[in-house]
């Protein structure tokens, strides 16, 4: 389970804080095992890239953040094993 978000963070003594960190954490909370979820800005940045496939999900209400659109991120299936 991985949740990733794009945006500013505040670094204090090696720890990261802010809405971006909270969004990534909340996305991880709603992930199914083996899934990568990214927030809307990161999903839009990945959209159209050759090596990954992103699919938007309906907006979900995340604790403390309101409604957030998440995207599922998957590698492109090349058919190679």
Secondary structure, DSSP 8 states (H G I E B T S, - for coil): -EEE--S--EEETTEEESHHHHHHHHHHHH--TT-EEEEHHHHHHHTT-SSEEEEE---EEETTTEEE-EEEEEE------
